[in-house]
Amino acid sequence: MKHLKFAIAVALTLGAAVCGTASAQPAAYPNKPIRLVIGFAPGGAADYVARAMSDAFSKALGQPVVVDNKPGNGSSIAADIVAKAPADGYTLLIASPSSISVNPALNPKLPYTARDLAAVTKMTTSPLVLAVNPSTGIRTVPELIAAAKKDPGKLNYSTSGNGSAPHLGAALFTMLTGAQMTHVPYRGGALAIQSVMAGDTQVTFGTSPSVLPQTAASGRLRAIAVSTRERSPLVPDLPGMKEAGLPDYNLEFWYGMFVPAGTPPAIVKKIHDATVAAMQLPSVKAALAREGTEVSLSGSPEQFDRFLVDDAKFWVNLVKSANVKLE
């Protein structure tokens, strides 16, 4: 009987230990809603990309995905939020070169660095669109250059913030042409475009999703060129910069998915695979193409990371060459 009681006690102890070990195992990722942080206000290009893919992304992960707009400081506020979040895959960032390369180069006092964020995949690429308020009478790039040189500083150009791709696009333009225009930063692309339509500013290097609907629908914006050297198949009706008279000008930008540094590789891979699955859906591709944005995916997080090393050199070089400063 004593042997039987001892055997039962051992069995119960082992059973409890096994149960305890099982309960200590982390739950499979993901098992709760995921926060997708965007560094710009609703209505801009980053917001459009996020909302175009979020439903498909949610289905691929099997959990709700909540898009959370945190505009400000050239998208650095959003990047800092994600950089400081737990590295568990539940707080993600859609970012452009602004928060990954440009802002750290402009402001070494930022509360985060690019090393605090881990690359998952590139998502999209597209040209900027150079647009003006029709009341300016400007219809071509040479006319814009002439107007800016005739009255230096009189023309105001709007952007989605200091260090944003539109800001760098305009900085490259002024550097190559000698045109002088006044920079007016806003907290998002939609606000920047609205300012041009209202006549508060006259020029913008806006993102395609922000600009194109306004040129077609209301006629309150006039698009005159794209920022790539050649014409873009995404915006075939507009001349590239070479055709417009600036053969040395060439700029396009991207959006990508990032997580806090230290996120386990298995979770990063799940996010990568879910992002790729969502972005490859014909409906998502079509929705983005209508707004002048092309789906462009990385084969792996490691491939995207390698791309970022070379890409950062381009943007930091531009910041230095164009003498871009925080304003």
Backbone bond lengths (Angstrom), bond angles and torsions (degrees), N, CA, C in turn:
res aa  C-N    CA-C-N  psi(-1)  N-CA   C-N-CA  omega(-1)  CA-C   N-CA-C  phi
1 M - - - 1.464 - - 1.535 110.28 -
2 K 1.384 115.13 -42.61 1.470 118.34 179.31 1.527 110.53 -60.50
3 H 1.355 114.77 -39.95 1.466 118.10 179.01 1.516 111.50 -63.86
4 L 1.336 116.54 -37.66 1.465 121.42 -179.36 1.535 110.12 -66.01
5 K 1.366 115.45 -45.51 1.472 119.63 179.27 1.525 110.35 -61.84
6 F 1.333 116.31 -39.94 1.469 120.37 -179.53 1.533 110.62 -64.57
7 A 1.359 115.01 -42.48 1.462 119.77 -179.90 1.522 110.84 -63.53
8 I 1.338 116.45 -40.41 1.470 120.59 179.00 1.529 110.49 -64.75
9 A 1.341 115.70 -42.43 1.468 120.20 -179.60 1.529 110.98 -62.62
10 V 1.345 115.63 -43.56 1.459 119.64 178.46 1.519 110.73 -62.17
11 A 1.343 115.53 -43.32 1.465 120.23 -179.03 1.527 110.80 -62.16
12 L 1.345 116.40 -42.11 1.462 120.35 179.51 1.520 111.42 -65.53
13 T 1.360 114.55 -39.71 1.469 119.07 179.46 1.515 111.10 -64.38
14 L 1.330 116.74 -45.64 1.454 121.31 178.65 1.523 111.36 -62.89
15 G 1.346 114.97 -40.69 1.467 119.78 179.11 1.506 111.10 -61.79
16 A 1.331 115.30 -42.91 1.466 119.53 179.80 1.515 110.72 -64.54
17 A 1.343 115.34 -39.11 1.460 119.47 -179.76 1.523 110.89 -64.81
18 V 1.349 115.28 -41.96 1.461 119.37 179.05 1.518 110.67 -63.70
19 C 1.333 116.62 -43.98 1.462 120.51 179.21 1.523 111.07 -62.87
20 G 1.340 114.59 -41.35 1.464 118.99 179.50 1.511 111.24 -62.36
21 T 1.346 116.26 -41.38 1.460 120.28 178.70 1.512 111.16 -64.86
22 A 1.326 116.26 -41.37 1.463 121.03 -179.82 1.518 110.79 -63.77
23 S 1.355 116.03 -42.64 1.466 119.07 -177.95 1.519 111.32 -70.17
24 A 1.357 116.70 -22.15 1.459 119.79 -179.49 1.522 112.19 -80.52
25 Q 1.338 117.74 -14.34 1.454 121.20 -179.90 1.528 110.02 -68.32
26 P 1.331 118.61 136.41 1.460 119.80 179.00 1.522 111.30 -64.92
27 A 1.339 115.29 145.28 1.461 119.57 178.55 1.517 109.08 -66.97
28 A 1.324 115.84 151.30 1.457 120.62 -179.57 1.524 109.95 -62.12
29 Y 1.321 115.83 138.46 1.473 121.22 178.68 1.527 109.63 -86.49
30 P 1.338 116.05 138.00 1.476 129.31 -6.96 1.525 110.82 -95.78
31 N 1.316 116.62 151.37 1.471 119.88 178.62 1.531 112.30 -129.71
32 K 1.354 116.28 17.18 1.465 120.88 176.23 1.531 108.50 -157.57
33 P 1.325 118.20 168.60 1.465 120.67 -177.81 1.518 113.08 -58.22
34 I 1.332 115.53 152.85 1.460 123.20 -176.45 1.532 108.76 -115.37
35 R 1.315 115.40 135.80 1.468 122.19 -179.97 1.525 109.43 -97.59
36 L 1.325 116.48 123.67 1.455 122.17 -179.93 1.529 107.60 -111.39
37 V 1.326 116.27 106.45 1.461 121.88 -172.29 1.533 110.32 -91.59
38 I 1.344 115.46 135.52 1.466 122.99 -179.94 1.526 107.65 -121.98
39 G 1.332 117.25 135.14 1.459 120.64 -175.07 1.513 115.49 -86.42
40 F 1.341 117.12 12.30 1.454 119.87 -177.54 1.523 110.40 -135.11
41 A 1.326 115.41 162.98 1.460 121.02 -178.05 1.526 110.98 -69.72
42 P 1.343 117.40 160.35 1.469 120.28 176.01 1.525 111.14 -57.18
43 G 1.332 115.29 145.46 1.454 120.50 177.37 1.507 114.52 99.24
44 G 1.340 117.87 -12.84 1.455 121.28 178.50 1.516 111.61 -87.49
45 A 1.337 115.71 -179.54 1.465 120.61 -174.80 1.519 112.71 -65.35
46 A 1.345 117.58 -44.09 1.467 120.20 -179.36 1.520 110.52 -62.59
47 D 1.334 115.78 -41.71 1.463 120.75 178.21 1.523 110.20 -62.76
48 Y 1.330 116.58 -40.80 1.460 119.90 -179.47 1.528 111.08 -64.47
49 V 1.332 116.76 -42.86 1.461 120.44 178.53 1.522 110.13 -61.29
50 A 1.335 116.64 -46.15 1.465 121.10 -178.25 1.523 111.42 -60.54
51 R 1.315 116.38 -45.37 1.464 119.44 -175.91 1.520 112.46 -76.29
52 A 1.333 116.72 -25.84 1.463 119.51 177.01 1.519 111.74 -68.38
53 M 1.352 116.28 -32.16 1.469 118.98 -175.21 1.515 114.33 -107.64
54 S 1.326 118.93 -8.43 1.472 120.67 -169.82 1.527 113.33 -64.23
55 D 1.334 118.32 -38.72 1.472 119.48 179.89 1.527 110.74 -64.73
56 A 1.338 116.28 -46.14 1.463 120.07 179.25 1.526 110.68 -66.29
57 F 1.312 116.35 -37.10 1.466 121.72 177.93 1.523 110.28 -63.48
58 S 1.328 115.40 -42.63 1.470 121.27 177.86 1.530 111.05 -60.58
59 K 1.331 116.55 -43.58 1.469 120.07 -179.77 1.526 110.90 -66.75
60 A 1.324 116.78 -37.44 1.466 120.16 -179.97 1.524 111.42 -65.92
61 L 1.334 117.02 -33.28 1.464 120.96 -179.86 1.520 112.68 -90.56
62 G 1.320 116.67 -19.98 1.458 119.84 -179.41 1.517 113.85 78.94
63 Q 1.337 117.47 19.88 1.469 122.28 179.22 1.529 109.65 -142.80
64 P 1.342 117.61 153.54 1.468 119.51 175.75 1.528 110.89 -61.65
65 V 1.325 116.10 144.34 1.462 122.79 175.53 1.526 107.91 -119.09
66 V 1.323 116.24 120.67 1.461 121.97 -177.89 1.522 109.43 -103.75
67 V 1.337 117.20 117.11 1.465 121.67 177.43 1.526 108.64 -80.19
68 D 1.324 116.16 125.30 1.465 122.10 -174.74 1.526 109.72 -124.20
69 N 1.337 116.68 106.99 1.466 121.86 -179.92 1.521 110.58 -80.68
70 K 1.323 116.33 123.10 1.460 122.54 177.60 1.529 109.11 -129.63
71 P 1.346 117.52 72.94 1.466 120.12 -176.44 1.520 112.46 -72.89
72 G 1.320 114.45 162.32 1.461 119.73 173.98 1.508 113.67 128.31
73 N 1.334 114.71 147.89 1.462 122.63 175.52 1.526 111.96 54.75
74 G 1.349 115.44 44.15 1.460 119.40 177.18 1.508 114.11 61.20
75 S 1.329 117.05 31.69 1.479 126.12 -179.77 1.523 113.29 79.45
76 S 1.334 117.67 5.35 1.466 120.38 -179.08 1.525 112.69 -71.72
77 I 1.322 117.36 -28.07 1.476 120.17 179.21 1.526 109.67 -61.82
78 A 1.327 115.89 -46.64 1.466 119.98 179.24 1.517 111.42 -63.19
79 A 1.328 116.59 -44.32 1.465 120.10 -179.59 1.520 111.30 -61.51
80 D 1.320 116.79 -38.97 1.460 120.60 179.90 1.528 111.12 -67.26
81 I 1.337 116.67 -38.92 1.471 120.91 177.80 1.523 110.27 -57.98
82 V 1.330 115.37 -47.61 1.470 119.57 -177.29 1.524 110.87 -72.14
83 A 1.318 117.46 -38.14 1.468 120.58 179.25 1.526 111.47 -59.87
84 K 1.335 117.16 -32.19 1.463 121.66 -177.04 1.538 113.19 -96.06
85 A 1.327 116.64 -1.56 1.467 120.60 -179.74 1.528 110.43 -76.22
86 P 1.342 117.62 158.54 1.470 119.77 175.20 1.529 110.76 -57.29
87 A 1.311 116.15 140.51 1.468 121.48 -177.91 1.526 109.85 -84.65
88 D 1.340 114.94 62.97 1.465 119.49 -174.62 1.524 113.24 -122.49
89 G 1.352 116.88 5.07 1.460 119.75 177.24 1.510 115.19 85.87
90 Y 1.323 118.05 6.44 1.472 119.83 -178.09 1.529 112.98 -103.61
91 T 1.325 117.76 -1.85 1.466 121.61 174.16 1.521 107.62 -131.63
92 L 1.334 115.97 112.76 1.456 122.60 -174.77 1.520 109.96 -117.42
93 L 1.324 116.13 162.30 1.463 122.25 -178.77 1.518 110.28 -132.40
94 I 1.338 116.11 130.75 1.459 120.06 165.11 1.522 106.20 -99.06
95 A 1.329 116.70 120.04 1.461 121.19 -172.79 1.516 110.80 -133.60
96 S 1.329 114.94 159.97 1.462 123.74 175.03 1.526 107.84 -112.25
97 P 1.328 118.28 -178.39 1.465 119.13 176.32 1.529 113.50 -57.81
98 S 1.337 117.11 -21.27 1.474 120.52 -178.17 1.519 111.95 -53.26
99 S 1.328 115.92 -56.71 1.460 118.85 -173.79 1.521 113.11 -84.16
100 I 1.333 117.44 -16.59 1.460 120.04 -177.48 1.523 112.12 -92.60
101 S 1.325 117.50 -40.00 1.468 120.78 -175.06 1.523 113.74 -119.47
102 V 1.341 116.40 -46.15 1.465 120.17 -169.63 1.520 112.48 -73.20
103 N 1.333 117.36 -53.37 1.463 119.70 -176.10 1.527 113.08 -60.58
104 P 1.339 118.75 -43.09 1.467 117.61 175.26 1.530 112.89 -60.54
105 A 1.350 116.73 -32.58 1.465 119.61 178.19 1.525 111.50 -72.23
106 L 1.338 116.11 -34.71 1.461 120.62 180.00 1.517 112.51 -77.10
107 N 1.323 115.93 -33.49 1.464 119.76 -171.33 1.534 111.13 -136.66
108 P 1.322 117.43 92.33 1.473 120.19 179.72 1.528 112.91 -67.22
109 K 1.337 117.73 -9.29 1.460 120.84 179.44 1.537 112.69 -90.30
110 L 1.322 117.04 5.92 1.462 119.31 176.69 1.529 110.42 -56.47
111 P 1.339 117.54 147.51 1.466 119.63 -178.71 1.526 114.07 -76.52
112 Y 1.326 117.63 3.75 1.468 121.18 177.00 1.523 108.06 -142.42
113 T 1.330 115.80 164.51 1.463 120.84 171.50 1.528 107.90 -126.44
114 A 1.319 115.92 168.71 1.464 119.54 179.11 1.527 110.99 -60.14
115 R 1.320 117.52 -25.76 1.475 120.62 179.92 1.527 112.20 -69.90
116 D 1.333 116.97 -14.51 1.467 120.51 179.01 1.518 112.25 -82.24
117 L 1.325 116.67 -3.81 1.462 121.89 179.69 1.522 109.42 -123.28
118 A 1.312 116.07 140.74 1.467 120.93 179.92 1.522 109.74 -107.44
119 A 1.327 115.83 136.23 1.464 121.96 -179.00 1.524 110.94 -73.91
120 V 1.331 116.04 139.85 1.471 121.49 175.38 1.524 109.63 -113.11
121 T 1.327 117.51 -61.40 1.458 121.12 176.83 1.518 110.88 -164.41
122 K 1.319 115.81 147.10 1.468 119.96 166.11 1.519 106.83 -68.81
123 M 1.349 116.46 148.42 1.461 120.42 -176.90 1.526 112.63 -117.80
124 T 1.327 116.18 -47.15 1.464 119.90 -176.24 1.525 110.51 -141.62
125 T 1.303 115.25 161.95 1.451 121.77 169.99 1.518 107.99 -143.53
126 S 1.332 116.79 147.49 1.463 119.87 179.87 1.519 109.94 -165.95
127 P 1.332 116.08 159.77 1.461 119.09 174.64 1.519 109.97 -80.86
128 L 1.316 116.61 162.41 1.451 121.38 165.37 1.526 107.58 -83.40
129 V 1.322 115.29 160.22 1.465 120.62 177.53 1.525 108.56 -118.74
130 L 1.321 115.96 123.26 1.459 121.92 177.00 1.525 107.68 -82.71
131 A 1.335 116.08 118.77 1.462 120.47 -176.11 1.520 110.16 -134.99
132 V 1.336 115.21 154.07 1.469 121.47 -179.12 1.525 109.41 -133.28
133 N 1.316 115.43 162.59 1.455 120.58 170.16 1.537 107.56 -74.16
134 P 1.334 118.30 128.77 1.469 120.01 -176.98 1.525 114.13 -57.06
135 S 1.339 117.34 -25.71 1.466 119.62 -178.54 1.527 112.39 -66.17
136 T 1.339 117.23 -14.98 1.466 119.96 177.54 1.522 111.53 -70.48
137 G 1.332 116.39 -21.32 1.465 120.52 -175.81 1.514 113.30 78.71
138 I 1.325 117.57 -0.18 1.470 122.21 -178.20 1.527 109.69 -79.23
139 R 1.349 116.01 129.48 1.462 120.48 -179.02 1.530 113.27 -123.05
140 T 1.330 117.13 -14.20 1.458 120.48 -176.61 1.529 109.85 -138.88
141 V 1.318 115.14 165.57 1.470 120.31 177.42 1.528 111.25 -63.22
142 P 1.346 119.91 -46.51 1.471 118.85 177.39 1.536 112.65 -57.54
143 E 1.327 117.47 -36.36 1.469 120.16 178.12 1.526 110.98 -66.85
144 L 1.335 117.10 -36.69 1.467 120.56 176.99 1.526 110.18 -65.03
145 I 1.325 116.90 -45.23 1.465 120.68 179.66 1.528 110.24 -60.79
146 A 1.319 115.84 -43.99 1.467 119.90 -179.44 1.525 111.43 -63.02
147 A 1.335 116.80 -42.71 1.468 120.60 -179.72 1.524 110.67 -65.12
148 A 1.333 116.76 -40.55 1.468 120.49 -178.95 1.526 111.41 -68.79
149 K 1.307 117.14 -32.71 1.467 120.38 179.59 1.531 111.82 -79.67
150 K 1.315 115.97 -30.13 1.461 120.20 -179.98 1.528 110.91 -65.83
151 D 1.347 116.01 -41.87 1.470 121.49 179.82 1.527 108.77 -128.60
152 P 1.330 118.02 79.69 1.470 121.10 -176.12 1.532 112.38 -55.42
153 G 1.323 115.26 128.18 1.466 121.09 177.47 1.507 114.84 83.26
154 K 1.337 118.14 -7.84 1.472 119.76 -178.01 1.529 111.64 -73.54
155 L 1.326 116.76 -39.14 1.464 120.37 178.44 1.524 109.36 -76.82
156 N 1.326 116.20 131.11 1.465 121.89 176.74 1.521 109.34 -103.42
157 Y 1.332 116.85 135.54 1.465 119.13 174.68 1.519 109.75 -114.77
158 S 1.332 114.92 135.85 1.463 120.99 -178.08 1.524 110.06 -98.58
159 T 1.341 115.54 148.88 1.469 121.24 175.91 1.522 109.32 -141.47
160 S 1.315 115.29 171.85 1.468 121.43 177.93 1.521 112.10 -85.69
161 G 1.330 117.74 17.35 1.460 120.59 174.60 1.510 112.86 132.96
162 N 1.323 115.79 159.96 1.460 121.49 176.64 1.522 110.67 -58.89
163 G 1.320 116.07 130.45 1.454 120.04 178.18 1.510 114.69 82.14
164 S 1.327 117.55 -0.67 1.467 120.52 178.65 1.523 109.83 -72.84
165 A 1.334 116.41 164.94 1.464 120.02 178.21 1.530 111.68 -58.85
166 P 1.344 120.00 -42.57 1.469 118.93 175.75 1.532 112.87 -60.22
167 H 1.329 117.46 -37.28 1.459 120.79 177.29 1.529 109.96 -62.75
168 L 1.327 116.45 -46.36 1.462 119.78 -179.97 1.520 111.55 -67.86
169 G 1.337 116.72 -33.74 1.459 120.12 176.92 1.513 111.51 -62.13
170 A 1.330 116.58 -43.17 1.461 120.56 178.58 1.527 111.12 -70.58
171 A 1.330 116.69 -36.97 1.465 120.11 179.28 1.525 111.16 -63.25
172 L 1.331 116.39 -41.11 1.461 119.95 177.37 1.530 110.09 -64.52
173 F 1.313 116.61 -39.15 1.468 122.03 179.64 1.527 110.89 -61.39
174 T 1.319 116.44 -48.72 1.468 119.65 -178.64 1.532 111.33 -68.16
175 M 1.336 116.35 -33.82 1.464 119.85 179.33 1.525 110.80 -65.45
176 L 1.337 117.52 -41.67 1.456 121.45 -176.40 1.527 113.03 -78.87
177 T 1.333 117.00 -27.29 1.464 119.83 -173.72 1.527 113.51 -104.00
178 G 1.324 117.28 -20.09 1.460 120.16 -173.69 1.514 113.40 77.87
179 A 1.343 117.39 4.73 1.464 121.57 177.44 1.524 109.20 -71.08
180 Q 1.319 116.61 140.93 1.465 120.93 178.51 1.527 110.10 -111.48
181 M 1.342 114.99 118.50 1.459 121.08 176.95 1.526 108.39 -131.52
182 T 1.316 116.52 157.54 1.462 121.30 -176.87 1.519 110.26 -97.80
183 H 1.338 116.37 128.62 1.464 121.84 -178.39 1.522 111.20 -82.35
184 V 1.352 115.82 130.19 1.468 121.84 175.28 1.529 107.46 -125.18
185 P 1.355 118.23 100.60 1.472 120.28 -178.49 1.523 112.12 -82.37
186 Y 1.340 115.69 145.20 1.463 122.61 175.86 1.528 108.74 -122.48
187 R 1.335 116.06 177.86 1.465 121.11 -176.11 1.530 112.46 -92.05
188 G 1.320 117.23 12.86 1.455 120.09 178.16 1.513 110.61 175.38
189 G 1.343 115.72 162.22 1.447 120.71 -177.78 1.514 113.68 -64.16
190 A 1.335 116.76 -39.83 1.463 119.93 -178.63 1.527 110.68 -62.42
191 L 1.324 117.37 -41.43 1.467 121.01 179.34 1.522 110.73 -66.14
192 A 1.326 116.42 -38.83 1.459 120.45 178.84 1.526 111.05 -63.29
193 I 1.332 116.30 -41.60 1.467 120.47 179.92 1.523 110.38 -68.12
194 Q 1.324 116.38 -40.93 1.466 120.02 178.96 1.525 111.29 -59.94
195 S 1.329 116.46 -35.52 1.457 119.74 -179.18 1.527 111.41 -65.82
196 V 1.355 117.12 -36.16 1.463 120.26 177.61 1.525 110.21 -70.52
197 M 1.322 116.45 -41.44 1.463 119.51 179.07 1.529 111.26 -63.59
198 A 1.330 116.10 -34.23 1.460 120.22 -179.74 1.523 112.60 -79.43
199 G 1.336 116.78 -13.61 1.453 120.46 -178.77 1.519 114.05 87.61
200 D 1.335 116.85 3.89 1.471 119.50 176.39 1.532 110.29 -68.51
201 T 1.327 116.48 -34.50 1.459 122.98 169.63 1.527 106.83 -125.36
202 Q 1.314 116.75 167.64 1.471 118.65 -173.14 1.524 114.21 -117.16
203 V 1.318 117.30 -18.55 1.465 121.26 -172.19 1.521 109.45 -138.83
204 T 1.328 117.03 149.47 1.460 120.44 170.92 1.517 110.34 -152.26
205 F 1.321 115.54 147.56 1.459 122.29 165.61 1.529 104.75 -101.86
206 G 1.304 117.13 81.96 1.461 120.82 -172.54 1.515 112.56 -92.14
207 T 1.322 115.36 163.61 1.455 120.23 174.14 1.526 109.19 -75.09
208 S 1.312 116.18 150.38 1.463 120.80 -175.94 1.531 113.33 -54.02
209 P 1.351 119.42 -47.94 1.470 118.81 -178.94 1.523 113.40 -63.25
210 S 1.329 117.32 -24.30 1.455 120.37 179.10 1.523 111.68 -81.57
211 V 1.329 116.22 -37.57 1.464 120.92 -171.96 1.518 113.52 -89.02
212 L 1.334 117.47 -50.37 1.458 120.72 -167.67 1.524 114.81 -58.37
213 P 1.343 120.13 -42.46 1.471 118.07 178.84 1.527 112.85 -59.83
214 Q 1.308 116.92 -30.49 1.466 120.42 -177.83 1.530 112.11 -78.74
215 T 1.310 117.37 -29.11 1.469 119.04 178.36 1.522 110.31 -73.95
216 A 1.330 116.01 -35.04 1.463 119.69 -177.06 1.529 112.04 -83.77
217 A 1.338 115.79 -43.29 1.460 119.44 -171.31 1.522 113.78 -77.87
218 S 1.317 117.06 -46.71 1.465 119.45 -170.57 1.518 114.53 -112.05
219 G 1.331 116.97 -20.21 1.451 119.51 -175.79 1.516 113.04 69.73
220 R 1.342 116.71 13.22 1.466 120.32 -179.60 1.520 111.81 -85.64
221 L 1.339 115.98 -3.81 1.465 121.97 172.51 1.523 108.33 -128.49
222 R 1.321 115.97 148.51 1.460 120.01 174.35 1.524 108.04 -121.71
223 A 1.333 116.43 113.82 1.465 121.18 176.74 1.516 108.52 -82.69
224 I 1.353 117.16 134.56 1.468 119.32 -176.34 1.531 113.75 -121.64
225 A 1.340 118.46 -14.51 1.468 120.17 178.79 1.517 109.65 -171.22
226 V 1.336 115.06 163.91 1.460 120.48 170.26 1.521 108.39 -106.63
227 S 1.320 116.14 162.52 1.472 120.54 -171.72 1.516 114.36 -85.68
228 T 1.326 117.50 -3.47 1.462 119.56 177.30 1.536 109.66 -87.16
229 R 1.329 115.57 157.23 1.471 119.72 -175.99 1.532 110.99 -60.55
230 E 1.315 115.31 -45.45 1.470 120.33 179.81 1.525 109.88 -102.41
231 R 1.313 115.82 166.59 1.465 119.97 173.72 1.527 109.95 -57.13
232 S 1.314 116.41 145.56 1.453 120.99 178.97 1.526 109.95 -101.09
233 P 1.351 117.33 133.16 1.468 118.92 176.37 1.527 111.97 -62.89
234 L 1.330 116.44 -16.82 1.470 119.92 177.42 1.526 111.63 -74.50
235 V 1.346 115.38 -29.51 1.471 120.34 -179.90 1.532 106.92 -134.40
236 P 1.329 117.90 68.81 1.466 121.21 -168.20 1.526 115.37 -66.69
237 D 1.313 118.08 -18.95 1.465 120.36 -176.60 1.525 113.56 -82.14
238 L 1.330 117.22 -9.32 1.459 120.07 -176.95 1.529 111.26 -106.38
239 P 1.331 117.70 141.08 1.462 119.32 178.45 1.521 111.75 -70.75
240 G 1.329 115.96 150.54 1.460 120.41 169.79 1.518 108.50 -79.16
241 M 1.329 116.58 174.44 1.457 120.29 -174.75 1.535 112.77 -68.48
242 K 1.317 118.34 -31.56 1.461 120.14 177.55 1.523 110.03 -62.76
243 E 1.316 115.94 -48.09 1.462 121.74 178.26 1.530 111.30 -63.72
244 A 1.339 115.55 -31.72 1.466 120.48 -178.85 1.523 112.60 -81.33
245 G 1.347 116.95 -4.83 1.457 119.57 175.92 1.511 115.78 108.26
246 L 1.345 117.45 6.37 1.472 120.93 178.82 1.533 109.44 -125.47
247 P 1.320 118.61 76.32 1.468 121.08 -174.36 1.524 114.05 -65.97
248 D 1.336 117.80 -20.09 1.469 120.00 -179.41 1.528 112.89 -86.24
249 Y 1.314 116.42 -4.90 1.469 120.10 -177.34 1.527 109.14 -91.12
250 N 1.329 116.31 128.54 1.468 120.80 175.55 1.518 109.08 -157.96
251 L 1.316 116.96 119.87 1.461 120.09 -178.94 1.523 109.84 -154.53
252 E 1.307 116.47 132.05 1.458 121.89 169.37 1.517 107.81 -139.10
253 F 1.324 116.30 161.38 1.459 118.04 -176.81 1.524 109.84 -133.16
254 W 1.326 114.55 168.52 1.457 121.03 -175.29 1.521 110.42 -134.62
255 Y 1.330 114.55 164.52 1.465 121.89 165.98 1.517 108.03 -122.75
256 G 1.326 115.90 146.73 1.454 120.40 -179.76 1.515 111.79 -143.39
257 M 1.325 115.51 167.05 1.459 122.55 179.62 1.531 109.09 -99.83
258 F 1.358 115.26 134.66 1.460 121.85 179.97 1.526 110.17 -134.37
259 V 1.337 115.48 156.93 1.463 122.79 176.16 1.528 107.81 -133.36
260 P 1.324 118.07 166.20 1.466 119.15 175.09 1.529 111.34 -60.51
261 A 1.323 116.57 141.56 1.467 120.21 175.81 1.521 109.20 -58.24
262 G 1.321 115.70 142.57 1.461 120.38 -179.47 1.515 113.54 94.43
263 T 1.327 117.74 -3.15 1.463 120.34 175.78 1.533 108.70 -62.64
264 P 1.338 118.54 131.41 1.473 120.37 -177.29 1.529 112.30 -54.29
265 P 1.324 117.40 138.47 1.468 121.23 -177.57 1.532 113.46 -54.58
266 A 1.336 117.15 -36.46 1.468 119.47 -179.47 1.528 111.00 -63.64
267 I 1.330 116.49 -37.11 1.469 120.66 178.52 1.526 110.17 -72.26
268 V 1.338 116.77 -41.14 1.465 120.48 177.37 1.529 109.78 -58.51
269 K 1.324 116.93 -41.19 1.467 120.30 -179.63 1.524 110.89 -65.14
270 K 1.335 116.76 -39.85 1.471 119.60 178.70 1.523 110.40 -62.67
271 I 1.328 116.53 -42.00 1.467 120.54 179.85 1.528 109.57 -66.70
272 H 1.335 116.46 -41.61 1.470 120.78 177.65 1.519 110.32 -58.86
273 D 1.322 116.46 -50.64 1.468 120.61 -176.09 1.532 111.04 -64.02
274 A 1.337 116.89 -39.30 1.462 120.30 179.59 1.525 111.09 -68.47
275 T 1.338 116.65 -38.34 1.466 120.34 177.96 1.520 110.38 -64.00
276 V 1.326 116.18 -46.67 1.467 121.13 179.71 1.526 110.50 -60.96
277 A 1.336 117.05 -44.46 1.467 120.81 179.95 1.527 110.60 -60.39
278 A 1.334 116.72 -42.89 1.466 120.80 -178.84 1.524 111.32 -67.55
279 M 1.333 116.36 -44.96 1.462 120.32 -175.25 1.526 112.29 -70.87
280 Q 1.328 117.52 -23.47 1.463 120.54 -178.60 1.523 113.27 -83.64
281 L 1.326 117.44 -7.32 1.460 119.49 178.32 1.528 109.75 -62.68
282 P 1.316 117.89 133.62 1.470 120.39 179.58 1.529 113.04 -54.69
283 S 1.321 117.08 -37.15 1.469 119.77 -178.56 1.525 111.54 -66.47
284 V 1.335 116.53 -37.89 1.468 120.45 178.52 1.524 109.95 -70.12
285 K 1.338 116.53 -45.35 1.462 120.41 178.16 1.527 111.44 -58.41
286 A 1.335 115.73 -42.94 1.465 120.22 -178.46 1.522 111.16 -66.41
287 A 1.334 116.81 -41.67 1.464 120.66 -179.67 1.528 110.75 -62.24
288 L 1.334 116.98 -41.45 1.458 120.82 -179.80 1.530 111.70 -72.70
289 A 1.341 116.83 -38.07 1.467 120.48 -179.85 1.523 111.14 -63.04
290 R 1.330 116.28 -35.05 1.471 119.58 179.06 1.528 111.52 -61.73
291 E 1.327 116.00 -24.71 1.462 120.64 -179.30 1.531 112.49 -103.45
292 G 1.347 116.35 15.39 1.455 119.63 175.80 1.513 114.73 78.53
293 T 1.325 117.02 27.26 1.467 121.27 -178.74 1.526 109.99 -124.25
294 E 1.318 116.81 134.20 1.458 122.10 -177.84 1.519 110.48 -107.20
295 V 1.325 116.19 136.04 1.467 120.42 174.74 1.520 108.34 -70.94
296 S 1.331 116.11 129.62 1.474 122.03 -178.29 1.519 107.61 -143.03
297 L 1.323 116.81 107.54 1.459 122.22 -170.30 1.525 112.31 -110.35
298 S 1.322 115.30 151.07 1.467 121.56 175.52 1.523 109.41 -90.90
299 G 1.321 115.51 145.56 1.458 119.86 179.92 1.515 113.12 -68.19
300 S 1.342 116.26 -23.49 1.461 121.59 -179.10 1.517 108.53 -164.77
301 P 1.336 117.85 163.34 1.464 119.42 174.22 1.529 112.15 -57.98
302 E 1.327 116.55 -36.20 1.462 120.47 -179.59 1.533 111.08 -65.29
303 Q 1.321 116.36 -38.70 1.466 120.35 178.52 1.529 110.44 -65.28
304 F 1.321 116.92 -41.88 1.466 120.46 178.28 1.529 110.43 -64.32
305 D 1.310 116.28 -38.88 1.458 120.70 179.35 1.529 110.79 -62.26
306 R 1.317 117.01 -41.27 1.469 120.77 178.19 1.528 110.57 -65.96
307 F 1.320 116.18 -39.73 1.468 120.46 177.59 1.532 110.38 -59.76
308 L 1.322 116.85 -41.28 1.456 121.16 -176.24 1.529 112.34 -64.13
309 V 1.314 116.82 -32.55 1.470 120.07 -179.87 1.525 110.51 -60.58
310 D 1.341 116.70 -48.67 1.469 120.35 179.57 1.525 111.48 -72.55
311 D 1.326 116.46 -38.24 1.463 120.45 -178.17 1.527 110.79 -63.23
312 A 1.316 116.85 -38.84 1.465 120.68 -179.51 1.532 110.50 -61.02
313 K 1.322 117.23 -36.01 1.461 120.67 179.51 1.527 110.69 -60.70
314 F 1.342 116.52 -41.00 1.465 120.23 179.77 1.524 110.89 -62.46
315 W 1.342 116.94 -49.43 1.459 120.29 -175.00 1.526 111.69 -68.88
316 V 1.323 116.95 -41.58 1.467 119.81 179.86 1.524 110.12 -65.82
317 N 1.341 116.39 -38.59 1.465 120.91 175.53 1.517 111.10 -59.58
318 L 1.329 115.78 -43.81 1.460 120.66 -179.91 1.524 110.79 -64.08
319 V 1.334 116.44 -43.15 1.468 120.69 178.06 1.527 110.61 -55.78
320 K 1.332 115.43 -44.58 1.474 120.10 -177.75 1.522 111.81 -72.94
321 S 1.332 116.54 -44.54 1.463 120.85 -177.39 1.517 111.89 -64.53
322 A 1.340 116.09 -39.87 1.462 120.08 -178.10 1.521 111.78 -87.05
323 N 1.334 116.23 -0.19 1.466 122.01 178.45 1.532 111.39 55.87
324 V 1.336 115.99 43.73 1.466 120.91 179.94 1.517 109.22 -73.28
325 K 1.324 116.04 131.97 1.462 121.80 179.43 1.517 109.62 -126.36
326 L 1.338 115.43 158.32 1.461 119.88 171.16 1.520 107.79 -68.83
327 E 1.347 115.88 139.08 1.472 119.18 -178.02 1.513 110.33 -115.10
